[in-house]
Amino acid sequence: MPDSGVAVPPVPDRCAQWHSEYLWVEVEEAWMSKWIKTILTVLVVGFCLYYLFSRPEAAASAVKTFFGAFDSIGRFFVELSR
């Protein structure tokens, strides 16, 4: 460990043990959250592809509605600024 010029008190053994257990829990939680995010992403993309191929007209309508909301928000702020 490089010397930073700051005096660090020694860590008691029980604190070091707790700290290492806490770090293990953090690593395990990070791995689990990454795993869950990956699964949810795959499910969302899979649903979008299924919806696109099973009902293309409805999918096109949903996309138009989604982007139409941004157009409405833009018009709102333009009118608000006048």
Z-matrix of the N, CA and C atoms (Angstrom, degrees):
N
C 1 1.444
C 2 1.524 1 108.10
N 3 1.341 2 117.64 1 128.63
C 4 1.459 3 119.11 2 -178.94
C 5 1.525 4 110.77 3 -69.08
N 6 1.304 5 114.40 4 148.24
C 7 1.458 6 120.42 5 -179.27
C 8 1.521 7 108.46 6 -83.33
N 9 1.341 8 116.50 7 117.32
C 10 1.463 9 120.70 8 -178.82
C 11 1.518 10 112.24 9 -95.43
N 12 1.331 11 116.89 10 -2.30
C 13 1.443 12 120.50 11 179.76
C 14 1.522 13 113.11 12 87.37
N 15 1.336 14 116.93 13 0.19
C 16 1.458 15 121.46 14 179.88
C 17 1.515 16 107.86 15 -104.83
N 18 1.320 17 115.50 16 130.03
C 19 1.459 18 119.61 17 179.91
C 20 1.524 19 109.39 18 -74.93
N 21 1.324 20 117.29 19 125.90
C 22 1.458 21 122.80 20 179.49
C 23 1.520 22 107.80 21 -112.87
N 24 1.330 23 116.97 22 122.61
C 25 1.462 24 118.75 23 179.71
C 26 1.520 25 110.66 24 -68.47
N 27 1.328 26 117.58 25 151.39
C 28 1.456 27 120.01 26 178.79
C 29 1.531 28 110.53 27 -64.80
N 30 1.308 29 115.79 28 146.58
C 31 1.462 30 121.77 29 -179.22
C 32 1.520 31 108.50 30 -95.01
N 33 1.343 32 117.71 31 126.92
C 34 1.464 33 119.03 32 176.36
C 35 1.531 34 110.91 33 -62.15
N 36 1.329 35 115.46 34 153.69
C 37 1.463 36 120.14 35 -177.09
C 38 1.521 37 112.38 36 -58.01
N 39 1.328 38 118.43 37 -41.30
C 40 1.468 39 119.97 38 -177.68
C 41 1.528 40 111.16 39 -65.25
N 42 1.350 41 117.91 40 -32.81
C 43 1.461 42 120.78 41 177.39
C 44 1.524 43 110.62 42 -71.31
N 45 1.316 44 116.90 43 -40.15
C 46 1.456 45 120.80 44 178.98
C 47 1.524 46 109.67 45 -63.63
N 48 1.329 47 117.01 46 -40.03
C 49 1.461 48 120.24 47 179.23
C 50 1.524 49 109.55 48 -65.26
N 51 1.339 50 118.37 49 -46.35
C 52 1.461 51 121.38 50 179.54
C 53 1.520 52 110.46 51 -61.39
N 54 1.341 53 116.02 52 -42.22
C 55 1.459 54 120.73 53 -178.96
C 56 1.524 55 110.70 54 -62.40
N 57 1.324 56 117.66 55 -43.42
C 58 1.460 57 119.69 56 -179.84
C 59 1.527 58 110.81 57 -67.07
N 60 1.343 59 117.43 58 -36.13
C 61 1.464 60 119.69 59 176.60
C 62 1.521 61 110.37 60 -67.45
N 63 1.328 62 117.26 61 -40.02
C 64 1.456 63 121.66 62 179.21
C 65 1.529 64 110.30 63 -63.81
N 66 1.325 65 116.79 64 -42.27
C 67 1.464 66 120.09 65 178.10
C 68 1.521 67 110.65 66 -63.29
N 69 1.324 68 117.40 67 -37.59
C 70 1.463 69 120.54 68 178.80
C 71 1.521 70 109.72 69 -63.02
N 72 1.335 71 117.07 70 -41.42
C 73 1.463 72 120.83 71 178.69
C 74 1.521 73 109.79 72 -64.39
N 75 1.337 74 117.87 73 -41.31
C 76 1.463 75 120.46 74 178.18
C 77 1.520 76 111.38 75 -62.13
N 78 1.320 77 117.10 76 -42.77
C 79 1.463 78 121.09 77 179.49
C 80 1.518 79 109.77 78 -64.53
N 81 1.326 80 116.65 79 -43.42
C 82 1.459 81 120.18 80 -179.85
C 83 1.526 82 110.86 81 -64.36
N 84 1.344 83 118.06 82 -41.78
C 85 1.455 84 121.01 83 178.48
C 86 1.524 85 111.08 84 -65.54
N 87 1.322 86 117.56 85 -39.51
C 88 1.457 87 120.71 86 178.86
C 89 1.518 88 110.26 87 -63.61
N 90 1.323 89 117.21 88 -40.82
C 91 1.458 90 120.85 89 178.82
C 92 1.522 91 110.30 90 -65.12
N 93 1.345 92 116.51 91 -43.19
C 94 1.456 93 120.29 92 -179.47
C 95 1.527 94 111.05 93 -65.58
N 96 1.326 95 117.39 94 -41.51
C 97 1.462 96 118.35 95 -178.90
C 98 1.526 97 110.50 96 -67.87
N 99 1.317 98 117.85 97 -35.54
C 100 1.466 99 120.16 98 176.60
C 101 1.528 100 109.99 99 -65.56
N 102 1.315 101 116.78 100 -40.43
C 103 1.458 102 122.36 101 179.38
C 104 1.529 103 110.09 102 -64.22
N 105 1.331 104 116.96 103 -43.30
C 106 1.466 105 120.84 104 -179.83
C 107 1.526 106 110.55 105 -67.41
N 108 1.332 107 118.02 106 -41.19
C 109 1.456 108 120.81 107 177.76
C 110 1.525 109 110.97 108 -61.68
N 111 1.332 110 116.56 109 -40.56
C 112 1.463 111 120.22 110 179.50
C 113 1.522 112 110.25 111 -63.95
N 114 1.319 113 117.64 112 -45.09
C 115 1.466 114 121.24 113 -179.97
C 116 1.520 115 110.83 114 -63.19
N 117 1.340 116 117.43 115 -44.56
C 118 1.461 117 120.18 116 179.37
C 119 1.523 118 111.71 117 -63.94
N 120 1.321 119 116.74 118 -38.98
C 121 1.465 120 120.18 119 177.89
C 122 1.527 121 110.78 120 -62.89
N 123 1.318 122 116.97 121 -44.51
C 124 1.465 123 120.88 122 178.92
C 125 1.528 124 110.24 123 -62.45
N 126 1.330 125 117.61 124 -41.84
C 127 1.456 126 120.57 125 179.18
C 128 1.530 127 112.02 126 -64.46
N 129 1.323 128 117.36 127 -42.69
C 130 1.466 129 120.39 128 -179.88
C 131 1.531 130 110.73 129 -65.69
N 132 1.323 131 116.63 130 -45.36
C 133 1.468 132 119.83 131 178.99
C 134 1.527 133 110.24 132 -63.89
N 135 1.326 134 116.96 133 -41.60
C 136 1.469 135 120.70 134 177.84
C 137 1.516 136 111.69 135 -61.30
N 138 1.336 137 117.05 136 -42.80
C 139 1.463 138 119.90 137 178.55
C 140 1.520 139 110.89 138 -64.07
N 141 1.343 140 116.69 139 -42.66
C 142 1.472 141 119.67 140 179.39
C 143 1.523 142 111.26 141 -61.29
N 144 1.316 143 117.39 142 -43.09
C 145 1.466 144 120.36 143 178.40
C 146 1.529 145 111.40 144 -65.26
N 147 1.321 146 116.52 145 -42.44
C 148 1.466 147 120.15 146 177.87
C 149 1.527 148 110.32 147 -60.82
N 150 1.329 149 116.61 148 -46.29
C 151 1.459 150 121.21 149 -179.00
C 152 1.522 151 110.54 150 -64.09
N 153 1.323 152 117.01 151 -39.61
C 154 1.457 153 121.53 152 -179.76
C 155 1.522 154 111.49 153 -63.52
N 156 1.337 155 117.35 154 -43.13
C 157 1.458 156 120.35 155 -176.84
C 158 1.530 157 113.30 156 -84.04
N 159 1.329 158 118.06 157 -26.15
C 160 1.462 159 118.74 158 -178.84
C 161 1.532 160 112.03 159 -86.68
N 162 1.337 161 117.93 160 -31.31
C 163 1.464 162 121.71 161 -179.78
C 164 1.525 163 109.46 162 -140.62
N 165 1.325 164 117.89 163 75.67
C 166 1.471 165 119.82 164 -175.25
C 167 1.535 166 113.73 165 -63.94
N 168 1.341 167 117.79 166 -34.62
C 169 1.467 168 119.32 167 -179.90
C 170 1.530 169 110.34 168 -66.65
N 171 1.319 170 116.46 169 -42.87
C 172 1.465 171 120.55 170 179.32
C 173 1.526 172 110.69 171 -66.92
N 174 1.333 173 116.59 172 -36.75
C 175 1.468 174 119.72 173 178.39
C 176 1.526 175 110.31 174 -65.43
N 177 1.334 176 116.97 175 -41.04
C 178 1.468 177 119.89 176 178.08
C 179 1.522 178 110.70 177 -64.29
N 180 1.313 179 116.73 178 -39.84
C 181 1.457 180 120.83 179 177.84
C 182 1.528 181 111.30 180 -63.97
N 183 1.327 182 117.08 181 -40.74
C 184 1.464 183 121.11 182 179.18
C 185 1.532 184 110.72 183 -64.04
N 186 1.329 185 117.02 184 -40.84
C 187 1.475 186 120.48 185 178.84
C 188 1.524 187 110.00 186 -65.76
N 189 1.345 188 117.16 187 -42.52
C 190 1.473 189 119.89 188 178.15
C 191 1.520 190 111.00 189 -62.15
N 192 1.328 191 117.20 190 -40.72
C 193 1.455 192 121.09 191 178.59
C 194 1.525 193 110.91 192 -64.74
N 195 1.322 194 116.77 193 -42.58
C 196 1.461 195 121.38 194 -179.68
C 197 1.525 196 110.88 195 -60.45
N 198 1.336 197 116.58 196 -50.23
C 199 1.457 198 119.43 197 -179.15
C 200 1.524 199 112.00 198 -73.96
N 201 1.335 200 117.48 199 -24.84
C 202 1.457 201 121.08 200 174.78
C 203 1.519 202 111.41 201 -64.38
N 204 1.316 203 116.88 202 -31.54
C 205 1.464 204 120.36 203 177.67
C 206 1.529 205 110.11 204 -63.44
N 207 1.326 206 117.51 205 -39.62
C 208 1.467 207 120.22 206 177.98
C 209 1.525 208 110.55 207 -65.99
N 210 1.328 209 116.64 208 -37.08
C 211 1.457 210 120.43 209 177.35
C 212 1.526 211 110.16 210 -63.77
N 213 1.323 212 116.64 211 -42.09
C 214 1.468 213 120.81 212 179.22
C 215 1.524 214 111.22 213 -64.27
N 216 1.315 215 117.01 214 -41.60
C 217 1.464 216 121.04 215 178.55
C 218 1.530 217 110.09 216 -63.66
N 219 1.327 218 116.04 217 -41.36
C 220 1.461 219 120.46 218 177.70
C 221 1.514 220 111.96 219 -62.17
N 222 1.337 221 116.56 220 -44.68
C 223 1.456 222 119.93 221 178.58
C 224 1.531 223 111.25 222 -63.51
N 225 1.336 224 116.44 223 -36.97
C 226 1.457 225 120.39 224 178.32
C 227 1.525 226 110.99 225 -59.81
N 228 1.338 227 116.68 226 -47.26
C 229 1.463 228 119.04 227 -178.47
C 230 1.518 229 112.43 228 -70.97
N 231 1.325 230 118.38 229 -31.19
C 232 1.464 231 120.73 230 176.18
C 233 1.528 232 109.08 231 -65.89
N 234 1.327 233 117.06 232 -45.87
C 235 1.454 234 120.39 233 178.92
C 236 1.528 235 111.33 234 -65.70
N 237 1.319 236 116.45 235 -34.89
C 238 1.454 237 121.04 236 179.45
C 239 1.533 238 111.27 237 -66.21
N 240 1.313 239 116.82 238 -33.13
C 241 1.454 240 120.56 239 -177.85
C 242 1.539 241 112.59 240 -79.81
N 243 1.308 242 118.50 241 -12.03
C 244 1.479 243 121.37 242 -179.52
C 245 1.483 244 111.50 243 -80.71
